[in-house]
Amino acid sequence: MVETAELFFKFFGKGVDAYAFLIVTYMETEEEMRKYIHGGETNPDDEGEKAFKVLRKRCQDKMLFIDNNASKNDKEQMVLNILTAIDTANGKSSRPYFQNRLTREIDKRATDFYQTHVRGLGSKRSTEGNHISCVLLTFAF
């Protein structure tokens, strides 16, 4: 897990930390998440706890939660809370979404695909506008 997180940050490069959030799963409430985090802090020599602290720092302690066992309606509300928290935090940034050379290339390829395969082939969806690049560029990392 630690290696995967490091690969993610290396892949996107400098500046992505400001847009990264840590989502803790199997937590019913924010209070339960805080207790879980506090419980880990009682064992500071544990390698897992050390790695978790590094990840929290990389994400600037922006942590959210979701209960994987919750009902569909409760999970939908949790997802809405997650998206709202991300939108709120990113709205306070100098740029509302993360962008670098890689994401600009993704945007270009998505736009090219849209122009060629969706709009160029006369699809009914072509009247909706260019939503592909919008989706790719507004993800909060």
Disulfide bonds with the S-S distance in Angstrom:
none
